[in-house]
Amino acid sequence: MSQKRGQLTLFIVLGVVLVILFSTFFYVVNYTQESTIEPEVERFSDRNIKDVNLFVETCFDSKVKTGLDMLGKQGGYIEFPENFPFQETSGTYIPLHYDEGDDNLPSLEDMQNSLAGYINQGVFVCLNDFLFFKEKGIEFSAAVMTTEVIISESAVNIQLNYPVTITDKGGNIFKLASFNKNTPIKLKKMHEFAELVILAVKDYDESFEFFPDFIPNIQNYISYLAPELYLDPLPVPTSSHLFLWQIKGTAGNEEFNFIFGTKTSREMPH
């Protein structure tokens, strides 16, 4: 009888041990799964957020570069008004910012607004409503995109705001930060130089006085534009009324040109 009781006690002890072992096993397995799943969710979130940021930043940088290049080569315009006067030369069309009495130079504010509009629209099209990421199960809230451009003495600062809320597969929520691009460029000085040229040409065209010294004297250009900028006039057809101006500088590490033309109603001395 005592032997049977001893065997029963042994079975009970073994049963308790087995229960403890199985409980411990399932706890360790579940804990390990939770520990490995959480970092995977975190890595998934971080990776996709970085990919979204890089995608937006790439679109933004591309449109800033092409927008600034276009703005300079078109004398401050992204899109020209109707019936705008041009001079065709060497297969290109140079905008005439002074055309026999008409002053067509855009203001700095106009340049800021047109560049902001170009970048805003360009980035919006480039992002394509984030379809690439939506196909991966990432969700994006609706938001309004805005772009602000400030042309200062030494740079063009551009800020893109697109406060989209992003939700990944793990339910983690993030908000897209703003993007800033500060391009070192003497665009304001180029614009001021164009203003001086047009004012001098206009004064000459509207008077019977001799041509102002500012125009024929190359030293005036060197003194005003140096050291960052210089004038590299474009070749023009045989004309005593036309001059094509090309101011050269840099936009960061890229060459930058501000190009425009002036056409007088009076003959200009050469």
Protein Blocks (a to p, Z undefined) as FASTA:
>chain_A
ZZmmmmmmmmmmmmmmmmmmmmmmmmmmmmmmmmmmmmmmmmmmmmmmmmmmmmmmmmmm
mmmmmmmmmmmmnoopabdcehiacddeehiacddfbgghiacbdcfklmmmmmmmmmmm
mmmmmnnnolmmmmnopacddddddddddddfkbccdddddddccddfkopacddddddd
ddddfklmmmmmmmmmmmmmmmmmmmcbdcdfklmmmklmmmmmpmkbccddddddddfk
bccddddddehjaccddddddddfbdcdZZ
